[in-house]
Amino acid sequence: MTPLRRSYWLSMAALVVALPAALAVQCWGSVVDWRADHERRPIAAVVGRSIDYAAASWTVTRLVRFSGREGRVVVLAEFQAVARDPRGLSALPCTVWLSDGDGREWRPTLFPGSVIRKLYPEAARRSLCGGPAFAAAEPGKPAMMVASFTVPASARDLTLSIALHSELPNYLKVSEPEN
């Protein structure tokens, strides 16, 4: 084999090793950034007790389930946040979801069910988490919020999660009270 041909094959072998190594090094930063954006760190909270989160004092005041129809139940979550600057929080996106012990997740329904409107009419008039609730609140006064969910009756170990996008990866996590 001529020296030129040997150099060619050595270069090809080096390329087979160097190219994947370069790609791995280049992608590693993206993987770390993606993980930081998607990793979640729950802050445990308890129904009825306030906890500091996102420059406000948050309290989940009610997390109850009601019988529904066709193997489903309605879950009502009422919560409030007292902030020194509620207008500042009104611009932040807020996400609320309910999950169970099996890892299933549900987003809030847009309109409360008839059971909630009948038993808790004040809840039907509250805002969803985020902008309008904070925009209507006065500094030092609670922004009252609500979320209702329709879930299978078989769902157990329910957990309410509340996340303001500016505070991610931290979010509030409240377990359903024991009955």
N, C-alpha and C positions, 0 to 999 in steps of 0.2 A: 504494500500500500504506500502510495506516495505521501510525502509530508503534507502536501496541500489537501489531499483527500482525508488524511488523518485529522488535520485541523478542522475540516468541515464537520466530520462526525463528532469530534469532541465538542465543537460549538453547538451542534444539535443536541447532544446529551446535556450540556450545561443549560440550554434553553428549556429542555423538558423539566429540569429541576428549578431553574430560576423563575420561569413564568408563573407556575402555581404559587411559589413562595411570594412573589411580588403581588399577586392578586390577593393572597391571604392577608398580607400586611396592609394593603390598600383597603380591603373590606372590613378589617377588624374595627377601625374607627367608626364605620357606619353601623356595625353590629352593636357596639357599645352605645352609640347615640340612640339607636332604635330601642334598645333595652331600657335606657334611661327614660325615654318617652312613654314606654308601655308598661314598665314595672309599676306596681301599685303597692303603697304602704298604708295599711288601714290604721286609723286611730280609733280605738275602741271607745264607744260611748254607751250610756245606759239611758233607757227611757226615763224621763223626768229629771235628769241631772244635766246641768249645763257643762259645756266643754268649749275651750277656746280653739277656734279654727278660722283661718282666713280673716283675721282682724275683726272677729266678731265672737260673741258668746252664743253658741248654738245649743238648743234644747229640743229633743224629740219629745213632744208632749203626749202623743198618742200613737200607738202602733197596734191596731186590733184587726181581727178578721171577722167577717160576717158570712153567714151562710148564703149561698148563691143558688144557681140553677145548673142543672145538667153536669153535676160533678165539679163545679167550679165554686170558688169563694172570692169574696171581695175583701181586699186588705186596704185599710185606711191608715195613712201616715200623716200626722200633723206635726209640724215643727216650726221653730221660730229662730231668728237670729237677731241679736241686739248688737248693732255696730255703731262706732263713733262716727263713721262716715258712710251711711247707707248708699248715698249717691255714687260713691266710688265703687261699691260692690254691684251696683245696678248694671254696670257695663260688662261684668264678667259672666261668661257662660257657666251654667250650672247643670249638672247631670245627676239624675236620681234614678236608682234602679233597685229592684228587689231580687234577691237570689235565695235559693234553698240549699239544703245540705247535699243535694245531688249535683250542684253546680249549674242548675238551670237559672236563667235570668229573665226578668220581665221589666219592661218600661212602663211608665205611668199611662193610664188611660186619659184621654183628653177631657172627658166629661165624667163626673162622678155618677155612680149608679144610683138607682132609685132608692135603694136601701140607705145609702149615705145621705141623700137629699132629705129623706124622711126622718132619720134618727139624729143627724147632725147637720141641720140646714146651714149653720154658720160655716162649716167646712166647705160646703158647695160654693160659697162666696169668696173663698181665699184663692190667692194666686198660686201658680206653680212656682217651683224654685227658680230664683233668678231675678232678672231685670225689673219687671213690674212690681214685685213684692218689695224690693229694696227702694225703688224709686218713690213708692208711696209712704215709706217709713220716715219718721223723724229721727234725728240723731239721738241715740240713747233709748229709743222706743223699739219694741220688737217688730220685725218684718214677719208677718204671719204667712206661712206657706202650707200647702197640702199636696199630697200625691195619693192617687188610688190605683190599685192594681187588680186585675182579674187573673187568678192563678188556679191551677188544679187543686181540688180539695185534698189531694194526697200530698201536697207540698208540705214538708216539715223543716224545722230549723230555719225559719225565714230570717233574713238579714236585710235591713234597709241600708243602702249606701248613698251618700251625698258627696259630690265632688265639685268644687269650684276649679275650673281649668287652670287658673293662675297658681293654685296650690298643689297641683299634681306633681309628684306621684302620691302625695298624702291625700287621704279622703276619710270621711267619717263612716264608721260602720257600727250599726246598732242592731243587736239581736232582738228577736221577738221575745217579749216577756213570757216567763213560765206561767201557765194558768193553774 
